[in-house]
Every structure is written in structure tokens, then in C-alpha cells.
Amino acid sequence: MEDIVNGIGGRANIRAAGGDYKGAITILNAGVEKFPMEARFWNNRCYFYCKMKEYKKALEDANEMARKFPNNLKSYYRKGEALLGLKMYKEAELAFNQVLERSRVCQEATEQILEIKVLQVMELGYSRMQAQEALACSANLEEAMQFVKDNNLSCGVYGDEIYHSDDDEFDEEYDDEYYSTDGRSRYTDKFMDPSNPRGIQSLWVGNVEDTTEEELRKLFSVYGKIASIYMLEAKRCAFVNFTDAKAAGAAMKALQGKQLGNTTLILKYPNNTFGKKNF
């Protein structure tokens, strides 16, 4: 049976790799009918529906996944993706939180929750960069929405560079056990990639208004030697400067989305040397 399952999955994934999501779904339809308890078929079909922006069908599959496979994290992750595509932000955030309830280390779910907040600020008419800055300088979504209205967005965390997100591009984490992949990084935001492709030794840390420098030092020193910490209390953020880039990447991987007191930490690599100017 495993050979048959792998054959169906492999053919579908080959179609998808060539951009033929409709053809891939047709193959998976037959697979789901023959093997209704094969979680990979449901997961991949749901993902391909999202790629085609058929979010209602994706949500139907995700709900069925949650019913059939309640212990599978991807059941709730796919549900969150489908709801996000439908702009049902509150429900999408709940779905991604269901992932985090089962696995606190799922960075993809944390990033999706942050993306939900960014999109809600952007819907007020602001750019992605402005939305990210507002959230970085605020404790929650409501404060961020007020921030963009009341301030000139001079937080300066992202410099002059504007970042864009491809609305068509979901996390490409469909089940690919059927065939080999090219091993591309799944992190589309280089400023949140724990592999630290640019070799940066500093981390910008948001949501630290109720946190002391000593607390940050204790938390981050687990991952490497700290050269210095610079607190910007008015902006509710800090810069943690390590002596090597590997430590910064390890801290990014471990602490992204970590609950600290009543807030959730947000970590990014600064796109300039702002965090080191005063040392």
C-alpha cells in the first residue's frame, strides 16, 4: 500500500512543482477517495487549494483534517492559512494559536500571527513597513493602530528599506516525503531567518517595555556571549549585540514569539548598524 500512496503523492507533487496545482488536486482527489485516512493527501490538497486562492475549499479540507487528525499540527496550520486567505483574521489567529498550544516551537505559526496583525494595520491604508514599525513600537494590535494615526512612524527599526510580501506565497511546507526537494530555506523574511544568512551579530527585540536589561541579559546569554545591550525604553525595544553571529541565530530560533511577562517578544535582525552606534 505504501508504494501506491507514494506513487499518488509523487505524481501530485510533480504536477505542483510545475505550477499545475489543478492537476495535482485532481490526482489527490483520487488519492483521498481511495485512502481517506492518508493525512498527507489532505494536507497537500489543502495547501494546493490555498495556492490557487480557493480558500473556501481549503477551509473545508482543513476542517476535515482537524476532525480526522486532531493531533496533527498541520490540520490547524492549514486552517489558519485558509482563514487568513478569507481575511477572517480573528479566526485565523485562533487557528495558529491552536498550533502553538501543541508546539510552542513552531516559528511558522508565530510568524503567521504577526503577519495577521501586519495585514490588519495595512488595511487602514498604511504600507507594510509602516505596519511593521507600528507593531514593533506597540504592545498589541490596538496600540499599533493608534500609533500609526498619532505618530510620524520615526521608530527607525527598518531604516529606509521597504519589505514586500508575495501574497501568493504561503509557507511551502506541503508533505514532500514522496520525492526530493532542493532544500531551500522556508523562511521568506531574511530579517527573521534563524539561519542568519547575513551573519549578523545583533538582534532587535520588540515588546520589552516591562523588561529590564538584567532580565534580557539572563534570557539571551544562554545562547552566546553578549557584547552589549542597548535599551530604547521610549520605543519599547532593545538591541542585543552578541560577539558572534551563530549566537544571534540560535537566540532568534529559540526566543521568537516567547512569552515574557504579559507580552510576546518579537525578534528581527536590524538592517543597519543602529544597534551598535552607541558602543
C-alpha positions as CSV (number, residue, x, y, z in Angstrom):
1,M,0.0,0.0,0.0
2,E,2.8,2.4,0.8
3,D,4.1,2.1,-2.7
4,I,0.7,3.1,-4.1
5,V,0.4,6.1,-1.7
6,N,3.9,7.2,-2.6
7,G,3.1,7.0,-6.3
8,I,0.0,9.1,-6.0
9,G,1.7,11.6,-3.8
10,G,4.8,11.8,-6.0
11,R,2.7,12.4,-9.2
12,A,0.7,15.1,-7.5
13,N,3.8,16.9,-6.2
14,I,5.5,16.7,-9.6
15,R,2.5,18.5,-11.1
16,A,2.5,21.0,-8.3
17,A,6.3,21.7,-8.7
18,G,5.5,22.6,-12.3
19,G,2.7,25.0,-11.2
20,D,-0.1,22.7,-12.2
21,Y,-2.0,22.8,-8.9
22,K,-5.3,21.9,-10.6
23,G,-3.7,18.8,-12.0
24,A,-2.2,18.0,-8.6
25,I,-5.6,18.4,-6.9
26,T,-7.2,16.0,-9.5
27,I,-4.6,13.3,-8.6
28,L,-5.1,13.9,-4.9
29,N,-8.9,13.7,-5.2
30,A,-8.5,10.1,-6.4
31,G,-6.0,9.5,-3.6
32,V,-8.3,10.9,-0.9
33,E,-11.1,8.7,-2.2
34,K,-9.0,5.6,-2.1
35,F,-7.1,6.4,1.1
36,P,-9.3,8.7,3.2
37,M,-7.1,8.4,6.3
38,E,-3.9,9.4,4.5
39,A,-3.1,12.7,6.2
40,R,-0.5,13.8,3.6
41,F,-3.2,13.8,0.8
42,W,-5.5,16.0,2.8
43,N,-2.7,18.3,3.8
44,N,-1.3,18.7,0.3
45,R,-4.7,19.2,-1.3
46,C,-5.5,21.9,1.2
47,Y,-2.2,23.6,0.5
48,F,-2.7,23.5,-3.2
49,Y,-6.2,25.0,-2.9
50,C,-4.5,27.8,-1.0
51,K,-2.0,28.3,-3.8
52,M,-5.0,28.6,-6.2
53,K,-6.7,31.0,-3.8
54,E,-9.6,28.7,-3.4
55,Y,-9.7,29.4,0.3
56,K,-13.3,28.1,0.9
57,K,-12.3,24.6,-0.4
58,A,-9.1,24.8,1.5
59,L,-11.0,25.6,4.7
60,E,-13.3,22.6,4.1
61,D,-10.2,20.3,3.8
62,A,-8.6,21.9,6.9
63,N,-11.7,21.3,9.0
64,E,-11.9,17.7,7.8
65,M,-8.2,17.3,8.7
66,A,-8.8,18.7,12.2
67,R,-11.7,16.1,12.6
68,K,-9.7,13.2,11.2
69,F,-6.3,14.1,12.5
70,P,-6.8,16.2,15.7
71,N,-3.2,15.6,16.8
72,N,-1.6,16.7,13.5
73,L,-0.3,20.3,13.8
74,K,-0.8,20.8,10.1
75,S,-4.5,20.4,10.5
76,Y,-4.7,23.7,12.4
77,Y,-1.9,25.4,10.4
78,R,-3.7,24.8,7.2
79,K,-6.9,26.0,8.8
80,G,-5.2,29.2,9.7
81,E,-3.9,29.7,6.2
82,A,-7.3,29.2,4.7
83,L,-8.9,31.6,7.1
84,L,-6.2,34.1,6.5
85,G,-6.9,33.9,2.8
86,L,-10.5,34.6,3.5
87,K,-9.4,37.6,5.7
88,M,-11.1,36.1,8.7
89,Y,-8.2,37.4,10.8
90,K,-9.6,36.7,14.3
91,E,-10.4,33.1,13.4
92,A,-7.1,32.6,11.6
93,E,-5.2,33.8,14.7
94,L,-7.1,31.3,16.8
95,A,-6.2,28.5,14.5
96,F,-2.5,29.4,14.6
97,N,-2.7,29.6,18.4
98,Q,-4.0,26.1,18.3
99,V,-0.8,25.1,16.6
100,L,1.2,26.9,19.3
101,E,-0.8,25.3,22.1
102,R,0.5,21.9,20.8
103,S,4.0,23.1,19.8
104,R,5.5,26.3,21.3
105,V,8.5,26.0,18.9
106,C,6.5,26.3,15.7
107,Q,8.0,29.5,14.4
108,E,5.9,29.5,11.2
109,A,2.7,29.8,13.3
110,T,4.3,32.7,15.3
111,E,5.2,34.4,12.0
112,Q,1.7,33.9,10.7
113,I,0.2,35.5,13.8
114,L,2.5,38.5,13.3
115,E,1.5,38.6,9.6
116,I,-2.2,38.8,10.6
117,K,-1.5,41.8,12.7
118,V,0.5,43.5,10.0
119,L,-2.3,42.9,7.4
120,Q,-4.9,44.5,9.8
121,V,-2.8,47.6,10.1
122,M,-2.1,47.7,6.4
123,E,-5.9,47.6,5.8
124,L,-6.0,51.1,7.4
125,G,-4.1,52.3,4.3
126,Y,-0.5,52.1,5.6
127,S,2.4,50.3,4.0
128,R,3.9,47.0,5.2
129,M,6.9,48.9,6.6
130,Q,4.7,51.3,8.5
131,A,2.6,48.5,9.9
132,Q,5.7,46.5,11.0
133,E,7.1,49.6,12.7
134,A,3.9,50.4,14.5
135,L,3.7,46.8,15.8
136,A,7.3,46.9,16.8
137,C,6.7,50.0,18.8
138,S,3.4,48.9,20.4
139,A,2.4,46.3,22.9
140,N,-0.6,45.0,20.9
141,L,-2.7,45.4,17.7
142,E,-4.9,48.1,19.2
143,E,-2.0,50.2,20.2
144,A,-0.3,49.8,16.8
145,M,-3.4,51.0,15.0
146,Q,-3.4,54.1,17.3
147,F,0.3,54.5,16.8
148,V,0.1,54.9,13.0
149,K,-2.6,57.5,13.4
150,D,-0.8,59.5,16.1
151,N,2.8,59.3,15.2
152,N,5.2,60.1,12.3
153,L,6.5,56.5,12.3
154,S,10.0,57.5,13.3
155,C,10.9,54.3,15.1
156,G,13.6,53.7,12.5
157,V,14.0,49.9,13.1
158,Y,13.8,49.1,9.4
159,G,15.8,52.0,8.0
160,D,14.8,53.2,4.5
161,E,14.2,49.8,3.1
162,I,10.6,48.7,2.4
163,Y,9.8,45.0,2.5
164,H,7.2,43.3,0.4
165,S,5.4,40.1,0.8
166,D,4.2,38.0,-2.1
167,D,0.5,37.4,-1.2
168,D,0.5,34.3,-3.4
169,E,3.3,32.7,-1.5
170,F,2.4,30.5,1.5
171,D,4.9,28.6,3.5
172,E,5.8,25.8,1.1
173,E,5.6,23.0,3.6
174,Y,3.4,20.5,1.9
175,D,4.3,16.9,2.6
176,D,7.2,16.1,0.2
177,E,8.3,12.8,1.6
178,Y,7.4,11.4,-1.8
179,Y,10.4,13.0,-3.6
180,S,13.5,15.0,-3.0
181,T,13.4,18.8,-2.8
182,D,16.1,21.4,-3.4
183,G,16.4,22.2,0.3
184,R,15.5,25.9,0.0
185,S,15.1,27.8,3.2
186,R,11.4,28.0,4.3
187,Y,11.9,31.4,5.8
188,T,10.9,34.1,3.3
189,D,11.8,37.0,5.6
190,K,15.6,37.3,5.8
191,F,15.2,39.5,8.8
192,M,13.6,36.7,10.8
193,D,15.6,33.7,9.4
194,P,17.3,31.8,12.3
195,S,19.9,30.5,9.9
196,N,21.1,34.1,9.9
197,P,22.2,34.2,6.2
198,R,23.8,37.7,6.5
199,G,25.9,36.7,9.6
200,I,24.5,39.5,11.8
201,Q,25.6,39.6,15.4
202,S,22.8,41.9,16.7
203,L,19.1,41.3,17.3
204,W,16.4,43.9,17.6
205,V,13.9,42.9,20.3
206,G,10.4,44.3,20.5
207,N,7.8,44.4,23.2
208,V,10.2,44.8,26.1
209,E,8.6,47.8,27.9
210,D,8.2,45.9,31.1
211,T,11.5,44.1,30.9
212,T,14.8,45.1,32.5
213,E,18.3,44.9,30.9
214,E,19.2,42.3,33.5
215,E,16.3,40.1,32.5
216,L,17.2,40.4,28.8
217,R,20.8,39.5,29.6
218,K,19.8,36.5,31.6
219,L,17.5,35.3,28.8
220,F,19.8,35.9,25.8
221,S,23.1,34.9,27.4
222,V,22.1,31.3,27.3
223,Y,22.7,31.3,23.5
224,G,26.1,33.0,23.5
225,K,28.4,35.7,24.9
226,I,26.7,39.2,24.8
227,A,28.9,42.2,23.9
228,S,26.3,44.8,24.9
229,I,22.6,45.5,25.3
230,Y,21.0,48.8,24.4
231,M,17.6,49.6,25.7
232,L,15.3,52.1,24.0
233,E,12.6,52.5,26.6
234,A,10.6,55.1,24.8
235,K,10.3,52.8,21.8
236,R,9.7,49.6,23.8
237,C,12.5,47.8,22.1
238,A,16.1,46.9,22.7
239,F,19.2,45.8,20.8
240,V,21.1,42.7,22.0
241,N,24.6,42.5,20.5
242,F,26.4,39.1,20.6
243,T,30.1,38.5,19.9
244,D,29.3,36.1,17.1
245,A,26.5,35.5,14.5
246,K,25.8,31.9,15.5
247,A,24.6,33.0,18.9
248,A,22.3,35.6,17.3
249,G,20.8,32.9,15.1
250,A,20.3,30.5,18.0
251,A,18.6,33.1,20.1
252,M,16.3,34.1,17.1
253,K,15.3,30.4,16.7
254,A,14.6,29.8,20.4
255,L,13.1,33.1,21.5
256,Q,10.9,34.3,18.6
257,G,7.4,34.7,20.0
258,K,8.4,33.8,23.5
259,Q,6.1,35.0,26.2
260,L,7.8,37.3,28.7
261,G,5.5,38.6,31.3
262,N,2.4,39.9,29.6
263,T,3.9,40.4,26.2
264,T,5.2,38.3,23.3
265,L,8.8,39.0,22.2
266,I,9.3,39.9,18.5
267,L,12.9,39.4,17.2
268,K,14.4,40.7,13.9
269,Y,17.9,41.3,12.6
270,P,18.4,45.1,12.2
271,N,19.1,46.1,8.6
272,N,21.7,48.6,9.6
273,T,24.2,49.1,12.5
274,F,21.8,51.2,14.5
275,G,22.1,48.8,17.4
276,K,25.9,49.4,17.6
277,K,26.2,53.1,17.1
278,N,26.4,54.0,20.7
279,F,29.1,51.4,21.8
